[in-house]
């Protein structure tokens, strides 16, 4: 999908096709949310210890989590005109936590990682699920992208 640059950084060993699945998940989320290219983001695949440290340092919670989103903020004036596009932000995903959640829910690690990617990108784009109304909007957007990806996960919470 032209116009989006999704950088996958792996600190844990995964099969090569996993990166392609996550790039596709991010691309489809950006397209669904009408993000105009060029745009880019980074996805870090790491472990619980890194997520716990990031969660503690940036969110104030000293415990591991599955995905964290760090929006980049506003694009600097002149970037679009210069063809630089927008840097949307960074995602950090705990592969260990994703594997635990996938096993508990009875679906594949690939599906869980795609779910976490879609979820994280939606957060980068300003979605949230703190209140019932915004959660309904986010869950609907998330479900729509997962359907496009042929990922059949029932999302609770």
C-alpha positions as CSV (number, residue, x, y, z in Angstrom):
1,X,0.0,0.0,0.0
2,X,1.7,3.0,-1.3
3,X,2.3,6.0,0.9
4,X,2.6,4.4,4.3
5,X,6.0,3.5,5.8
6,X,5.6,1.0,8.6
7,X,8.9,0.2,10.3
8,X,9.0,-3.1,12.2
9,X,11.7,-3.5,14.8
10,X,12.1,-6.9,16.4
11,X,13.8,-7.6,19.7
12,X,12.3,-11.0,19.8
13,X,12.5,-13.8,17.2
14,X,9.4,-14.3,15.1
15,X,8.7,-15.9,11.8
16,X,9.4,-13.6,8.8
17,X,5.8,-13.5,7.7
18,X,4.7,-11.9,11.0
19,X,6.2,-8.6,10.1
20,X,4.2,-8.6,6.8
21,X,1.0,-9.3,8.7
22,X,1.6,-6.4,11.0
23,X,2.5,-4.0,8.2
24,X,-0.8,-5.0,6.5
25,X,-2.7,-4.5,9.8
26,X,-1.3,-1.0,10.2
27,X,-1.8,-0.1,6.6
28,X,-5.5,-1.1,6.6
29,X,-6.1,0.8,9.9
30,X,-4.5,3.9,8.4
31,X,-6.6,3.5,5.2
32,X,-9.8,2.9,7.1
33,X,-9.2,6.0,9.2
34,X,-8.6,8.1,6.1
35,X,-5.0,9.0,7.0
36,X,-3.5,10.7,3.9
37,X,-0.2,9.4,2.8
38,X,2.7,9.8,3.1
39,X,2.6,8.8,6.7
40,X,4.8,6.5,8.9
41,X,5.0,4.8,12.2
42,X,7.2,2.3,14.0
43,X,6.2,-1.0,15.7
44,X,8.6,-2.4,18.3
45,X,8.1,-6.1,19.0
46,X,9.7,-6.8,22.4
47,X,9.1,-8.5,25.8
48,X,7.3,-7.9,29.0
49,X,10.3,-6.2,30.8
50,X,10.5,-3.5,28.1
51,X,6.7,-2.9,28.2
52,X,6.8,-2.7,32.0
53,X,9.6,-0.2,32.0
54,X,7.8,2.0,29.3
55,X,4.5,1.6,31.2
56,X,6.2,2.8,34.4
57,X,8.2,5.6,32.9
58,X,5.5,7.1,30.6
59,X,2.2,6.0,32.0
60,X,2.9,5.7,35.7
61,X,1.9,2.0,36.0
62,X,4.7,-0.4,37.2
63,X,3.4,-3.5,35.5
64,X,3.7,-5.1,32.1
65,X,1.0,-4.6,29.4
66,X,0.3,-5.9,25.9
67,X,0.6,-2.7,23.8
68,X,1.5,0.9,24.3
69,X,1.0,3.7,21.9
70,X,3.1,6.9,21.7
71,X,1.6,9.5,19.4
72,X,4.2,11.7,17.7
73,X,1.9,14.8,17.9
74,X,1.4,17.5,15.3
75,X,3.2,17.7,12.0
76,X,5.6,20.6,11.8
77,X,4.7,23.3,9.4
78,X,6.1,22.7,5.9
79,X,6.5,19.0,6.3
80,X,3.6,18.0,4.0
81,X,4.6,20.6,1.4
82,X,8.1,19.2,1.5
83,X,6.8,15.7,0.9
84,X,7.9,14.5,4.3
85,X,4.4,13.4,5.4
86,X,3.6,12.8,9.0
87,X,5.2,10.6,11.6
88,X,2.2,9.2,13.5
89,X,4.1,7.7,16.4
90,X,5.4,4.4,17.9
91,X,3.8,1.2,19.1
92,X,5.5,-1.2,21.6
93,X,4.0,-4.7,21.7
94,X,5.0,-7.4,24.2
95,X,5.1,-10.6,22.2
96,X,5.2,-12.7,25.4
97,X,2.0,-11.0,26.7
98,X,0.4,-11.4,23.2
99,X,1.2,-15.2,23.3
100,X,-0.4,-15.5,26.7
101,X,-3.5,-13.7,25.6
102,X,-3.8,-15.7,22.4
103,X,-3.5,-19.0,24.3
104,X,-6.1,-17.9,26.9
105,X,-8.5,-16.7,24.2
106,X,-8.0,-19.8,21.9
107,X,-6.7,-18.0,18.8
108,X,-3.3,-17.7,17.1
109,X,-0.4,-15.5,18.1
110,X,-0.5,-14.0,14.6
111,X,-4.2,-12.9,15.1
112,X,-3.4,-11.5,18.6
113,X,-0.5,-9.5,17.2
114,X,-2.7,-8.1,14.4
115,X,-5.3,-7.2,17.0
116,X,-2.8,-5.4,19.1
117,X,-1.4,-3.6,16.1
118,X,-4.8,-2.3,15.0
119,X,-5.6,-1.4,18.5
120,X,-2.4,0.5,19.0
121,X,-2.7,2.4,15.6
122,X,-6.2,3.5,16.5
123,X,-4.8,4.9,19.8
124,X,-2.1,6.7,17.8
125,X,-4.9,8.3,15.7
126,X,-6.7,9.5,18.8
127,X,-9.2,6.7,19.6
128,X,-9.7,5.8,23.3
129,X,-11.9,3.4,25.3
130,X,-12.1,5.1,28.7
131,X,-15.8,5.9,28.3
132,X,-18.6,3.7,26.9
133,X,-19.3,5.9,23.9
134,X,-15.7,6.2,22.8
135,X,-15.1,2.5,23.5
136,X,-18.0,1.6,21.2
137,X,-16.6,3.8,18.4
138,X,-13.1,2.3,18.8
139,X,-14.3,-1.3,19.0
140,X,-16.3,-0.8,15.9
141,X,-13.3,0.6,14.0
142,X,-11.1,-2.2,15.3
143,X,-13.7,-4.9,14.3
144,X,-14.0,-3.4,10.8
145,X,-10.2,-3.7,10.2
146,X,-10.0,-7.2,11.7
147,X,-12.7,-8.3,9.3
148,X,-10.7,-7.0,6.4
149,X,-7.7,-9.0,7.7
150,X,-9.9,-12.1,8.1
151,X,-9.0,-12.1,11.8
152,X,-11.9,-13.6,13.8
153,X,-11.4,-12.4,17.4
154,X,-14.2,-11.6,19.8
155,X,-13.2,-8.5,21.6
156,X,-14.5,-8.2,25.1
157,X,-13.1,-6.2,28.0
